[in-house]
Amino acid sequence: MAERSALSRFVVLAVCLGATAIGLNNVYGDNAAVIADAKRAACAGADCSADLLQQSRSAISQSFSLQVSAKQGGKSRTATADVECRREYLLVGAYECKLVSGGLPPGPGN
């Protein structure tokens, strides 16, 4: 019985350490690809440029505020867009980014 208890403790310890390592990587790891995905989501398919204003990172998700600008009809339009990127599963998987608020309103003819 003591062997089973020691094995159970080892498994729980390994799972906790693994989850902690994955969480730390989500918060402190390189997120250049996630920022690029967030910029694409902020433009929502339009031809625009996006500059990062603010970011917030946790083990589960990342949030971004971006300044988006586009030229439409000879005029330059700008707006602020808030984008949230979450992992496909709780701590792992690909990030999926979606526009939460803001962004450029549709222009004339869109």
C-alpha positions as CSV (number, residue, x, y, z in Angstrom):
1,M,0.0,0.0,0.0
2,A,2.9,2.4,0.7
3,E,4.2,1.9,-2.8
4,R,0.8,2.8,-4.3
5,S,0.6,5.9,-2.2
6,A,4.1,7.0,-3.2
7,L,3.3,6.4,-6.9
8,S,0.1,8.4,-6.5
9,R,2.0,11.3,-5.0
10,F,4.7,11.2,-7.7
11,V,2.0,11.3,-10.4
12,V,0.2,14.2,-8.8
13,L,3.5,16.1,-8.4
14,A,4.5,15.4,-12.0
15,V,1.1,16.7,-13.3
16,C,1.3,19.8,-11.1
17,L,4.9,20.6,-12.2
18,G,4.0,20.0,-15.8
19,A,0.9,22.3,-15.7
20,T,3.1,25.0,-14.0
21,A,5.7,24.8,-16.7
22,I,3.1,25.0,-19.4
23,G,1.5,28.0,-17.7
24,L,4.8,29.8,-17.3
25,N,5.6,29.2,-21.0
26,N,2.2,30.7,-21.9
27,V,2.8,33.8,-19.8
28,Y,6.6,34.4,-20.4
29,G,7.2,32.6,-23.7
30,D,7.6,34.2,-27.1
31,N,4.3,35.4,-28.4
32,A,5.2,37.1,-31.7
33,A,2.9,34.7,-33.6
34,V,0.0,35.4,-31.3
35,I,0.5,39.2,-31.8
36,A,0.4,38.6,-35.5
37,D,-2.8,36.6,-35.2
38,A,-4.3,39.4,-33.0
39,K,-3.4,42.0,-35.6
40,R,-5.2,40.0,-38.3
41,A,-8.2,39.6,-36.1
42,A,-8.3,43.4,-35.4
43,C,-8.3,44.2,-39.1
44,A,-11.2,41.6,-39.5
45,G,-10.2,40.8,-43.1
46,A,-9.8,44.4,-44.2
47,D,-6.6,45.9,-45.6
48,C,-5.4,47.8,-42.6
49,S,-2.4,48.1,-40.3
50,A,-2.4,47.5,-36.6
51,D,-0.1,48.8,-33.9
52,L,0.1,47.2,-30.4
53,L,-1.0,49.6,-27.7
54,Q,-1.4,47.2,-24.7
55,Q,-1.2,43.5,-23.9
56,S,-2.2,41.4,-21.0
57,R,-1.1,37.7,-20.6
58,S,-2.2,34.9,-18.4
59,A,-1.7,31.1,-18.5
60,I,-5.1,30.7,-20.2
61,S,-5.4,33.7,-22.6
62,Q,-3.9,36.9,-24.0
63,S,-5.6,40.2,-24.5
64,F,-4.5,43.0,-26.8
65,S,-5.5,46.6,-27.5
66,L,-4.5,47.7,-31.0
67,Q,-4.7,50.9,-33.0
68,V,-5.9,50.0,-36.4
69,S,-5.8,52.3,-39.4
70,A,-6.8,52.0,-43.1
71,K,-7.2,54.3,-46.1
72,Q,-10.6,54.2,-47.6
73,G,-11.7,56.6,-50.3
74,G,-8.6,58.8,-49.9
75,K,-9.3,59.3,-46.2
76,S,-7.3,57.7,-43.4
77,R,-9.5,56.1,-40.7
78,T,-8.3,54.9,-37.3
79,A,-9.9,53.1,-34.4
80,T,-9.0,51.1,-31.3
81,A,-9.7,47.3,-31.4
82,D,-9.7,44.9,-28.5
83,V,-8.7,41.3,-29.3
84,E,-8.7,38.2,-27.1
85,C,-6.7,35.1,-27.9
86,R,-7.4,31.8,-26.1
87,R,-5.8,28.4,-26.4
88,E,-7.8,25.7,-28.1
89,Y,-7.7,23.7,-24.8
90,L,-7.2,25.0,-21.3
91,L,-3.4,25.3,-21.3
92,V,-2.4,23.8,-24.7
93,G,-3.4,23.9,-28.3
94,A,-3.3,26.6,-31.0
95,Y,-4.3,30.2,-30.1
96,E,-7.6,31.4,-31.6
97,C,-8.0,35.2,-31.7
98,K,-11.3,37.1,-32.0
99,L,-12.2,40.7,-32.0
100,V,-14.0,41.6,-28.7
101,S,-14.8,45.2,-29.3
102,G,-13.9,48.2,-31.4
103,G,-12.3,48.0,-34.8
104,L,-12.9,49.9,-38.0
105,P,-16.5,50.3,-38.9
106,P,-17.4,49.2,-42.4
107,G,-16.7,51.8,-45.0
108,P,-19.0,53.0,-47.7
109,G,-19.7,50.2,-50.1
110,N,-18.8,47.4,-47.6
